[in-house]
Amino acid sequence: MKITDHIKKANGETLFSFEIVPPVKGKSIQELYNNIDPLMEFKPPFIDVTTSREEYIYKEKDGLLDKKLIRTRPGTLGICASLKHKYDVDTVPHVLCGGFTKEETEYLLVDCQYLEIENVMALRGDARKEEKYFTPTKGGHQYATELVEQIQNINKGNYLHETFESSELTSFCIGVAGYPEKHMEAPSLQSDLKRLKEKVDLGADYVVTQMFFDNKKFFAFVEAAREMGIDVPIIPGIKPIAVKKHLHLLPQVFRVDIPQELIEAVEACKDNKEVRKVGVEWAIQQSKELREAGVPVLHYYSMGKSDNIMDIARELF
Ligand SMILES: Cc1cc2nc3c(=O)[nH]c(=O)nc-3n(C[C@H](O)[C@H](O)[C@H](O)COP(=O)(O)OP(=O)(O)OC[C@H]3O[C@@H](n4cnc5c(N)ncnc54)[C@H](O)[C@@H]3O)c2cc1C
């Protein structure tokens, strides 16, 4: 079922969902199941599975450094199929511009069709670790707008090199990213919102936001988006702080602000066990306020371990 239909069916009730990251290559999927199993009690209508782009590693060979391009966390679509089958839940693979040619994207979308995966999250992806700025893959897309366009073209039967007017058309429901504190490369929040509007005008069906720790930023973002004519559901993404180093890491990687009150609470913790509790408590308060404001879904970034998401879900769902 489409995410937008799940939202309609909920009739104003806030849904619970979460995002997972595929295991590192070589590890079994069992650990992932162990983390997801307890969360299924809260009946998420959908689970997102991230995609990691390729990266370079250097291996010593005959005294020289050999540069190799690898993917450390492959298997997004396989995991989506496996979770769908095991838990009877909708899964949302993240589809990236970076690291994929348009042909590879088309191939992936055809696989989604055969696996009856009806939702995809269309993202540009970040620059590779060794790059300062994002550079598009040869034969791939530069911006998420182009990816949304490709998916919508396929929905109309217009593949890259062929057109089919059959009754077997796909009908992918497309999610895109939104940034309450603006995307790190955008010159302003207003300009970033205009780019978001372009994604919606091209056919994106819903928006999932980057994590944020101050609900005021989310509410202002939604208001500005509505004023601009963005009328699709906007789903807040929530990340509970789990370790002390998140205070520096999360702003550095995701360019988000952390409220002073939360910083002080985390700094006062003796160890990371206490930090985890503070993070859960903050996320619960954030979630309660967001639910009262009528958000369609509360979407949690689990990043591997699910015990803290479990504590939050127990309080709310
Ligand atoms: C909910 C969510 C899930 C994510 N999942 C993943 C994942 O699984 N894997 C992963 O690698 N990353 C993921 N990301 C991170 C995302 O890939 C990065 O934030 C990336 O840098 C931007 O992606 P985007 O789709 O927002 O890009 P875009 O919408 O293409 O925007 C990128 C930047 O370009 C600007 N821009 C857009 N169009 C134009 C234009 N025509 N001209 C000039 N500027 C333009 C925008 O303002 C923005 O600054 C996720 C992010 C979110 C919020």
The ligand as a Gaussian input file, in Angstrom:
#p B3LYP/6-31G(d) Opt

LIG

0 1
 C       14.693000      11.416000       5.263000
 C       16.079000      11.335000       4.672000
 C       16.585000      10.103000       4.275000
 C       17.880000      10.022000       3.729000
 N       18.378000       8.794000       3.350000
 C       19.595000       8.713000       2.772000
 C       20.122000       7.459000       2.309000
 O       19.490000       6.410000       2.430000
 N       21.353000       7.463000       1.743000
 C       22.097000       8.605000       1.584000
 O       23.213000       8.538000       1.047000
 N       21.624000       9.798000       1.997000
 C       20.408000       9.877000       2.590000
 N       19.931000      11.099000       3.002000
 C       20.786000      12.277000       2.873000
 C       20.640000      13.003000       1.518000
 O       21.032000      12.160000       0.473000
 C       21.527000      14.239000       1.571000
 O       21.032000      15.156000       2.511000
 C       21.860000      14.902000       0.241000
 O       22.957000      15.778000       0.464000
 C       20.732000      15.706000      -0.363000
 O       19.744000      14.897000      -0.851000
 P       18.349000      15.510000      -1.408000
 O       17.588000      14.384000      -1.963000
 O       17.737000      16.368000      -0.387000
 O       18.951000      16.404000      -2.614000
 P       18.317000      17.520000      -3.541000
 O       16.869000      17.676000      -3.345000
 O       18.809000      17.234000      -4.917000
 O       19.023000      18.844000      -2.991000
 C       20.424000      18.892000      -2.795000
 C       20.878000      20.341000      -2.729000
 O       20.815000      20.940000      -4.020000
 C       19.939000      22.071000      -4.021000
 N       19.247000      21.998000      -5.305000
 C       18.240000      21.169000      -5.662000
 N       17.920000      21.342000      -6.951000
 C       18.768000      22.292000      -7.440000
 C       18.978000      22.911000      -8.705000
 N       18.229000      22.593000      -9.771000
 N       19.955000      23.853000      -8.828000
 C       20.735000      24.193000      -7.762000
 N       20.576000      23.660000      -6.536000
 C       19.612000      22.712000      -6.389000
 C       19.059000      21.912000      -2.791000
 O       18.618000      23.154000      -2.283000
 C       20.033000      21.237000      -1.824000
 O       20.881000      22.181000      -1.228000
 C       18.656000      11.214000       3.577000
 C       18.145000      12.442000       3.999000
 C       16.867000      12.522000       4.546000
 C       16.338000      13.839000       5.001000

